[in-house]
Amino acid sequence: MITPELAFALAAGVAAFCVGMGKGGVPMIGTLAVPVMALVMSPIAAAGLLLPVYVVSDMFGVWAYRREYSRRVLAIVIPAATFGIAIGWGTASFVTDAMVMAIVGVIGIAFCLARWLGGAGREARPADVPRGVFWGTVSGFTSFVTHGGGPPYQMYAVPLKLPKMVYAGTTTIAFAAINAIKLVPYWSLGQLNPANLKVTLALMPVAIVGTYAGVHVTRVIPERHFYRLVVGALFLLSLKLVYDGFRELTGF
């Protein structure tokens, strides 16, 4: 029989490894971390517990991709995401997770269907400022509220059709900056619990191993399949966000 302590340890280990794999470049897998932890604890508490794990694994991901990234995309997205985080901080008292999850999920599903059914975005788009500022702001906001900044970011980044490793490196560095910026507002709102420090420290080696495993997996996936994986993972995640969001909003 699985005890509550063992269930927590298993969920935490899986979540930390997912965080690391995501920081290593495997598309969207890091977004599974909070839902996995939510099986054994409050989602809000899980988000606070995992944020330091995200930040530490980010450091190793940034080092792994220190030569493979787009300076232009980062220069556009990071300031915009910072503004989005500020909006999330300022509206934290009345914007619900359910509302954000439902909206982000609908956006992600629409994007995937447009690419699959309409052939949208066959040619690479330039890294333009207006789209980058908009989607970067949305990504920062949703990342602050639900750690779910991936789908809005993909709306901007996927159509750029960056080389596979440049895409992975740019994504890793962008979210490393976003997660570091989130530490101050999370602390001010009481979502970082010092009592969880021992758990966080125990999870960090698992996340680091996951990061290097993610880098290896990303390097060996063919580029065509890599982008199919990105969009497919985005679609599945978006379905889950819509389901979770509407279930909380409607009470079903």
VOBA-1610 file (N, C-alpha, C; in pm, whole numbers, padded with zeros to 5 digits, always signed):
BEGIN
Met+00083-00120+00000Met+00000+00000+00000Met+00087+00125+00000Ile+00052+00221-00085Ile+00130+00344-00095Ile+00086+00441+00013Thr+00179+00479+00097Thr+00149+00574+00204Thr+00145+00716+00147Pro+00082+00811+00217Pro+00082+00950+00169Pro+00223+01005+00151Glu+00316+00966+00240Glu+00453+01015+00229Glu+00519+00963+00102Leu+00497+00834+00071Leu+00556+00776-00050Leu+00492+00838-00174Ala+00361+00858-00171Ala+00292+00920-00285Ala+00348+01060-00311Phe+00370+01136-00204Phe+00427+01270-00220Phe+00567+01263-00279Ala+00649+01170-00229Ala+00787+01158-00278Ala+00789+01121-00426Leu+00702+01027-00466Leu+00697+00985-00607Leu+00651+01100-00696Ala+00544+01169-00654Ala+00493+01281-00733Ala+00597+01392-00744Ala+00663+01422-00633Ala+00764+01528-00633Ala+00882+01491-00723Gly+00924+01364-00720Gly+01035+01321-00805Gly+01000+01330-00952Val+00881+01284-00988Val+00837+01292-01128Val+00826+01438-01172Ala+00770+01521-01086Ala+00753+01662-01120Ala+00888+01730-01141Ala+00983+01704-01052Ala+01115+01765-01064Ala+01186+01719-01192Phe+01172+01590-01225Phe+01234+01540-01348Phe+01170+01605-01471Cys+01039+01624-01468Cys+00970+01692-01579Cys+01018+01836-01593Val+01035+01904-01480Val+01088+02040-01483Val+01224+02041-01553Gly+01312+01949-01511Gly+01445+01943-01571Gly+01441+01912-01719Met+01361+01815-01758Met+01350+01780-01900Met+01304+01900-01982Gly+01209+01975-01926Gly+01162+02094-01997Gly+01272+02197-02012Lys+01352+02217-01908Lys+01462+02313-01916Lys+01571+02264-02009Gly+01575+02133-02032Gly+01671+02077-02127Gly+01627+02089-02271Gly+01501+02137-02293Gly+01456+02162-02429Gly+01346+02073-02478Val+01303+01971-02401Val+01194+01884-02445Val+01064+01964-02438Pro+00991+01977-02548Pro+00877+02070-02553Pro+00768+02038-02451Met+00730+02139-02373Met+00610+02142-02292Met+00607+02045-02175Ile+00707+01958-02162Ile+00697+01856-02057Ile+00702+01918-01918Gly+00769+02033-01906Gly+00776+02097-01776Gly+00641+02141-01723Thr+00546+02163-01813Thr+00414+02208-01770Thr+00336+02097-01698Leu+00387+01974-01705Leu+00321+01864-01635Leu+00352+01866-01486Ala+00452+01943-01445Ala+00501+01935-01307Ala+00395+01975-01205Val+00334+02092-01223Val+00234+02136-01126Val+00113+02042-01124Pro+00058+02000-01240Pro-00053+01903-01234Pro-00017+01773-01162Val+00107+01724-01180Val+00148+01602-01110Val+00151+01626-00960Met+00208+01738-00918Met+00213+01769-00775Met+00074+01795-00717Ala-00016+01845-00803Ala-00152+01873-00757Ala-00227+01746-00718Leu-00173+01630-00757Leu-00235+01504-00715Leu-00218+01481-00565Val-00118+01545-00505Val-00090+01519-00363Val-00092+01645-00277Met-00115+01762-00339Met-00118+01886-00261Met-00192+01994-00339Ser-00217+02106-00276Ser-00283+02218-00342Ser-00202+02268-00460Pro-00267+02299-00575Pro-00193+02351-00691Pro-00116+02479-00659Ile-00173+02567-00576Ile-00104+02691-00541Ile+00022+02661-00460Ala+00009+02569-00363Ala+00126+02529-00285Ala+00229+02460-00373Ala+00182+02380-00470Ala+00273+02311-00561Ala+00351+02411-00645Ala+00284+02516-00693Ala+00351+02618-00774Ala+00461+02686-00694Gly+00432+02719-00568Gly+00533+02781-00484Gly+00648+02688-00453Leu+00618+02561-00427Leu+00721+02462-00396Leu+00815+02442-00514Leu+00759+02440-00636Leu+00839+02406-00754Leu+00913+02525-00813Leu+00873+02648-00782Leu+00939+02762-00846Leu+01090+02763-00822Pro+01140+02741-00697Pro+01286+02736-00681Pro+01351+02623-00761Val+01279+02512-00779Val+01332+02401-00859Val+01344+02445-01005Tyr+01243+02517-01054Tyr+01251+02574-01188Tyr+01374+02663-01201Val+01393+02750-01102Val+01501+02849-01111Val+01638+02781-01114Val+01659+02681-01028Val+01789+02613-01024Val+01813+02535-01153Ser+01712+02461-01198Ser+01730+02386-01323Ser+01748+02480-01441Asp+01689+02601-01433Asp+01710+02702-01537Asp+01858+02733-01554Met+01930+02740-01443Met+02073+02774-01449Met+02150+02673-01533Phe+02119+02547-01514Phe+02188+02443-01590Phe+02142+02442-01736Gly+02013+02471-01759Gly+01965+02481-01896Gly+02029+02597-01970Val+02042+02711-01903Val+02107+02827-01965Val+02252+02795-02000Trp+02321+02727-01911Trp+02460+02690-01940Trp+02468+02596-02060Ala+02377+02500-02066Ala+02379+02403-02176Ala+02354+02470-02311Tyr+02271+02577-02313Tyr+02234+02643-02439Tyr+02299+02782-02451Arg+02410+02803-02382Arg+02469+02937-02376Arg+02515+02989-02512Arg+02530+02902-02609Arg+02574+02945-02742Arg+02464+02930-02849Glu+02347+02884-02808Glu+02242+02854-02908Glu+02112+02923-02868Tyr+02094+03045-02914Tyr+01972+03121-02883Tyr+01962+03240-02977Ser+01844+03299-02981Ser+01819+03419-03063Ser+01818+03543-02973Arg+01917+03628-02989Arg+01923+03751-02909Arg+01802+03839-02936Arg+01759+03846-03061Arg+01647+03933-03095Arg+01518+03888-03025Val+01490+03759-03030Val+01368+03708-02966Val+01373+03735-02816Leu+01486+03710-02753Leu+01497+03735-02609Leu+01480+03883-02577Ala+01537+03970-02660Ala+01527+04114-02635Ala+01384+04163-02646Ile+01301+04093-02723Ile+01160+04131-02738Ile+01075+04068-02627Val+01094+03939-02604Val+01004+03863-02518Val+01025+03892-02370Ile+01150+03900-02325Ile+01174+03913-02180Ile+01117+04043-02122Pro+01141+04161-02183Pro+01078+04282-02127Pro+00925+04276-02129Ala+00871+04219-02238Ala+00724+04207-02246Ala+00672+04113-02138Ala+00741+04001-02116Ala+00698+03907-02013Ala+00708+03969-01874Thr+00808+04053-01853Thr+00821+04123-01725Thr+00698+04210-01700Phe+00652+04278-01803Phe+00531+04359-01791Phe+00410+04271-01761Gly+00404+04153-01826Gly+00294+04060-01799Gly+00296+04009-01656Ile+00415+03983-01602Ile+00426+03940-01464Ile+00375+04050-01371Ala+00410+04176-01402Ala+00363+04288-01320Ala+00210+04296-01322Ile+00150+04270-01438Ile+00003+04270-01447Ile-00054+04158-01359Gly+00008+04039-01368Gly-00037+03927-01286Gly-00026+03956-01138Trp+00082+04020-01098Trp+00103+04056-00957Trp-00004+04155-00912Gly-00031+04255-00998Gly-00126+04357-00961Gly-00271+04310-00959Thr-00300+04203-01033Thr-00438+04155-01042Thr-00457+04022-00968Ala-00358+03983-00889Ala-00360+03850-00826Ala-00480+03830-00735Ser-00537+03938-00682Ser-00645+03924-00585Ser-00780+03892-00648Phe-00795+03916-00780Phe-00928+03893-00837Phe-00929+03815-00969Val-00813+03785-01027Val-00810+03701-01147Val-00791+03557-01104Thr-00882+03469-01144Thr-00875+03329-01100Thr-00792+03246-01196Asp-00733+03140-01142Asp-00658+03046-01225Asp-00746+02986-01334Ala-00871+02956-01299Ala-00962+02891-01394Ala-00986+02976-01517Met-01006+03106-01498Met-01026+03196-01611Met-00905+03195-01705Val-00788+03204-01646Val-00665+03209-01726Val-00643+03077-01799Met-00664+02966-01729Met-00643+02835-01792Met-00734+02817-01913Ala-00862+02854-01899Ala-00956+02838-02009Ala-00917+02923-02129Ile-00880+03048-02105Ile-00843+03138-02216Ile-00718+03089-02286Val-00615+03054-02209Val-00490+03007-02268Val-00513+02878-02347Gly-00595+02788-02294Gly-00623+02664-02364Gly-00692+02686-02497Val-00790+02775-02500Val-00861+02805-02625Val-00766+02865-02728Ile-00679+02954-02685Ile-00580+03014-02777Ile-00490+02906-02835Gly-00440+02817-02749Gly-00351+02711-02796Gly-00417+02617-02894Ile-00541+02578-02868Ile-00613+02488-02959Ile-00636+02555-03094Ala-00675+02683-03092Ala-00697+02756-03217Ala-00570+02763-03300Phe-00458+02787-03233Phe-00330+02795-03303Phe-00295+02662-03370Cys-00309+02552-03296Cys-00275+02421-03351Cys-00366+02385-03468Leu-00496+02409-03454Leu-00590+02377-03562Leu-00561+02459-03687Ala-00524+02585-03667Ala-00491+02670-03782Ala-00370+02615-03858Arg-00271+02566-03785Arg-00152+02510-03851Arg-00184+02378-03921Trp-00266+02294-03859Trp-00293+02163-03915Trp-00394+02168-04030Leu-00498+02247-04016Leu-00607+02246-04113Leu-00593+02351-04222Gly-00534+02463-04186Gly-00527+02572-04282Gly-00393+02591-04347Gly-00295+02514-04300Gly-00162+02531-04356Gly-00101+02664-04321Ala-00145+02725-04210Ala-00096+02856-04174Ala+00050+02851-04134Gly+00122+02955-04170Gly+00258+02970-04124Gly+00357+02875-04188Arg+00337+02841-04315Arg+00432+02752-04380Arg+00568+02820-04398Glu+00568+02949-04425Glu+00692+03024-04436Glu+00726+03086-04301Ala+00856+03090-04272Ala+00898+03145-04144Ala+00864+03294-04135Arg+00811+03333-04021Arg+00781+03474-03997Arg+00904+03542-03936Pro+00918+03672-03956Pro+01025+03744-03888Pro+00991+03763-03740Ala+01093+03785-03659Ala+01072+03809-03515Ala+01031+03954-03497Asp+00905+03984-03529Asp+00857+04122-03524Asp+00825+04165-03381Val+00835+04295-03357Val+00817+04348-03223Val+00671+04345-03177Pro+00573+04390-03259Pro+00435+04395-03207Pro+00383+04259-03159Arg+00400+04154-03240Arg+00355+04021-03198Arg+00433+03974-03077Gly+00563+03999-03076Gly+00646+03955-02964Gly+00608+04022-02834Val+00578+04151-02840Val+00538+04223-02720Val+00404+04171-02669Phe+00310+04148-02762Phe+00178+04101-02720Phe+00187+03963-02657Trp+00244+03867-02730Trp+00248+03730-02680Trp+00345+03716-02563Gly+00451+03796-02560Gly+00540+03794-02445Gly+00470+03841-02319Thr+00388+03946-02332Thr+00312+03996-02217Thr+00213+03891-02168Val+00141+03828-02262Val+00045+03724-02224Val+00118+03607-02157Ser+00234+03571-02212Ser+00311+03460-02155Ser+00357+03491-02013Gly+00405+03613-01990Gly+00446+03650-01855Gly+00331+03646-01757Phe+00216+03694-01801Phe+00097+03695-01715Phe+00054+03554-01680Thr+00040+03469-01781Thr-00008+03332-01755Thr+00096+03250-01680Ser+00224+03278-01702Ser+00328+03209-01627Ser+00322+03246-01480Phe+00293+03373-01453Phe+00281+03416-01313Phe+00162+03348-01245Val+00050+03342-01315Val-00073+03292-01252Val-00073+03141-01239Thr-00027+03070-01342Thr-00043+02924-01343Thr+00084+02847-01381His+00199+02912-01393His+00319+02849-01450His+00288+02799-01592Gly+00191+02861-01657Gly+00147+02815-01789Gly+00180+02915-01899Gly+00304+02961-01901Gly+00342+03059-02003Gly+00377+03000-02137Gly+00380+02866-02146Gly+00424+02802-02270Gly+00336+02828-02391Pro+00204+02804-02384Pro+00121+02821-02504Pro+00127+02961-02566Pro+00115+03070-02489Pro+00127+03202-02554Pro+00265+03224-02616Tyr+00368+03177-02548Tyr+00503+03190-02604Tyr+00515+03114-02736Gln+00457+02994-02742Gln+00462+02916-02866Gln+00391+02988-02981Met+00286+03063-02949Met+00214+03137-03052Met+00307+03231-03127Tyr+00404+03285-03055Tyr+00501+03375-03118Tyr+00621+03299-03175Ala+00673+03202-03097Ala+00802+03142-03131Ala+00794+03037-03240Val+00690+02954-03241Val+00684+02845-03339Val+00683+02896-03484Pro+00603+02999-03518Pro+00604+03046-03657Pro+00737+03107-03703Leu+00829+03135-03611Leu+00959+03189-03651Leu+01045+03082-03718Lys+01014+02955-03691Lys+01086+02841-03747Lys+01237+02855-03727Leu+01275+02881-03603Leu+01416+02886-03568Leu+01476+02746-03580Pro+01607+02737-03604Pro+01672+02605-03596Pro+01642+02539-03462Lys+01631+02408-03464Lys+01583+02334-03347Lys+01655+02372-03218Met+01787+02371-03219Met+01861+02398-03097Met+01853+02544-03057Val+01843+02634-03155Val+01826+02776-03125Val+01689+02799-03061Tyr+01588+02731-03113Tyr+01454+02740-03054Tyr+01457+02692-02909Ala+01518+02575-02886Ala+01522+02519-02750Ala+01600+02611-02657Gly+01714+02664-02704Gly+01794+02753-02620Gly+01723+02883-02590Thr+01658+02941-02690Thr+01586+03066-02669Thr+01472+03047-02569Thr+01400+02938-02583Thr+01290+02909-02490Thr+01341+02890-02349Thr+01450+02813-02334Thr+01507+02787-02202Thr+01552+02917-02135Ile+01622+03001-02208Ile+01675+03126-02151Ile+01560+03223-02120Ala+01461+03230-02209Ala+01348+03321-02185Ala+01276+03285-02056Phe+01249+03156-02036Phe+01175+03117-01916Phe+01264+03115-01792Ala+01395+03105-01809Ala+01484+03123-01695Ala+01471+03265-01641Ala+01467+03362-01732Ala+01450+03501-01689Ala+01312+03522-01627Ile+01208+03467-01690Ile+01072+03483-01638Ile+01060+03425-01497Asn+01114+03305-01477Asn+01103+03241-01346Asn+01180+03318-01239Ala+01297+03370-01274Ala+01375+03448-01178Ala+01300+03575-01137Ile+01237+03639-01234Ile+01162+03762-01206Ile+01043+03732-01115Lys+00983+03613-01130Lys+00865+03577-01050Lys+00896+03556-00902Leu+01022+03538-00866Leu+01056+03509-00727Leu+01009+03620-00632Val+01030+03746-00671Val+00994+03856-00581Val+00843+03864-00558Pro+00761+03867-00663Pro+00616+03872-00636Pro+00564+03747-00567Tyr+00619+03630-00599Tyr+00575+03508-00530Tyr+00606+03517-00381Trp+00723+03570-00348Trp+00759+03584-00207Trp+00667+03684-00139Ser+00639+03796-00207Ser+00555+03900-00145Ser+00412+03852-00121Leu+00366+03756-00205Leu+00230+03703-00190Leu+00224+03581-00099Gly+00339+03543-00043Gly+00343+03430+00049Gly+00337+03293-00017Gln+00371+03286-00147Gln+00364+03158-00218Gln+00494+03080-00211Leu+00599+03140-00156Leu+00723+03068-00132Leu+00732+03039+00018Asn+00722+02912+00050Asn+00716+02871+00190Asn+00855+02824+00235Pro+00920+02897+00329Pro+01053+02856+00375Pro+01053+02715+00434Ala+00939+02670+00485Ala+00932+02536+00544Ala+00955+02427+00440Asn+00936+02461+00311Asn+00953+02362+00204Asn+01097+02356+00153Leu+01189+02430+00216Leu+01324+02441+00163Leu+01393+02304+00155Lys+01374+02219+00256Lys+01437+02087+00254Lys+01386+02004+00137Val+01256+02011+00112Val+01199+01937-00002Val+01256+01990-00132Thr+01262+02122-00143Thr+01316+02184-00264Thr+01460+02139-00289Leu+01542+02141-00184Leu+01682+02100-00199Leu+01693+01953-00241Ala+01604+01870-00188Ala+01607+01727-00223Ala+01568+01704-00369Leu+01482+01792-00423Leu+01436+01775-00561Leu+01535+01829-00664Met+01623+01917-00622Met+01711+01983-00719Met+01802+01886-00795Pro+01864+01786-00729Pro+01946+01692-00807Pro+01865+01617-00914Val+01740+01583-00882Val+01654+01515-00980Val+01629+01607-01100Ala+01602+01734-01073Ala+01576+01830-01180Ala+01701+01851-01266Ile+01819+01852-01204Ile+01943+01872-01278Ile+01968+01755-01372Val+01948+01633-01321Val+01962+01514-01407Val+01863+01523-01523Gly+01740+01564-01493Gly+01639+01579-01598Gly+01679+01682-01702Thr+01745+01790-01660Thr+01788+01893-01753Thr+01886+01838-01856Tyr+01986+01766-01809Tyr+02085+01713-01903Tyr+02026+01600-01989Ala+01933+01525-01932Ala+01863+01424-02014Ala+01782+01493-02124Gly+01718+01606-02088Gly+01640+01680-02187Gly+01725+01736-02299Val+01843+01788-02266Val+01935+01839-02369Val+01972+01728-02465His+02003+01609-02412His+02040+01496-02498His+01925+01455-02589Val+01806+01444-02532Val+01689+01405-02613Val+01663+01507-02723Thr+01674+01635-02689Thr+01649+01741-02787Thr+01749+01733-02903Arg+01874+01704-02873Arg+01976+01699-02978Arg+01953+01584-03076Val+01896+01474-03029Val+01884+01357-03116Val+01751+01353-03192Ile+01652+01434-03153Ile+01525+01434-03225Ile+01543+01507-03358Pro+01505+01448-03472Pro+01512+01520-03600Pro+01429+01648-03596Glu+01478+01751-03665Glu+01414+01882-03654Glu+01268+01879-03696Arg+01234+01807-03803Arg+01094+01801-03848Arg+01005+01741-03740His+01052+01634-03680His+00974+01569-03574His+00970+01655-03448Phe+01077+01731-03426Phe+01082+01818-03308Phe+00966+01917-03311Tyr+00944+01983-03425Tyr+00837+02082-03431Tyr+00699+02017-03430Arg+00687+01898-03485Arg+00562+01824-03472Arg+00533+01793-03326Leu+00639+01757-03252Leu+00624+01730-03110Leu+00582+01856-03034Val+00640+01970-03070Val+00605+02096-03004Val+00457+02126-03019Val+00408+02120-03144Val+00269+02154-03169Val+00175+02050-03110Gly+00212+01922-03121Gly+00129+01817-03063Gly+00119+01829-02912Ala+00232+01858-02846Ala+00231+01876-02701Ala+00149+01998-02662Leu+00160+02105-02742Leu+00082+02225-02716Leu-00068+02195-02725Phe-00108+02116-02823Phe-00249+02083-02840Phe-00302+02004-02721Leu-00227+01902-02678Leu-00271+01821-02565Leu-00278+01903-02437Leu-00177+01987-02416Leu-00178+02072-02298Leu-00295+02169-02302Ser-00323+02225-02418Ser-00433+02320-02432Ser-00567+02255-02403Leu-00585+02131-02449Leu-00708+02058-02417Leu-00724+02042-02266Lys-00616+02007-02200Lys-00623+01991-02054Lys-00654+02124-01986Leu-00594+02232-02033Leu-00620+02363-01973Leu-00767+02402-01988Val-00823+02379-02108Val-00964+02410-02130Val-01052+02326-02039Tyr-01021+02198-02030Tyr-01101+02108-01945Tyr-01094+02152-01798Asp-00972+02175-01749Asp-00956+02213-01608Asp-01020+02349-01580Gly-01000+02444-01673Gly-01054+02577-01653Gly-01206+02579-01649Phe-01268+02515-01748Phe-01415+02515-01752Phe-01475+02430-01641Arg-01405+02326-01600Arg-01457+02245-01488Arg-01462+02329-01360Glu-01357+02408-01337Glu-01356+02493-01217Glu-01458+02606-01227Leu-01473+02661-01349Leu-01566+02773-01365Leu-01711+02729-01351Thr-01742+02608-01401Thr-01880+02562-01401Thr-01915+02474-01282Gly-01812+02420-01215Gly-01837+02334-01100Gly-01866+02190-01136Phe-01849+02154-01265Phe-01874+02014-01305Phe-01747+01933-01293
//
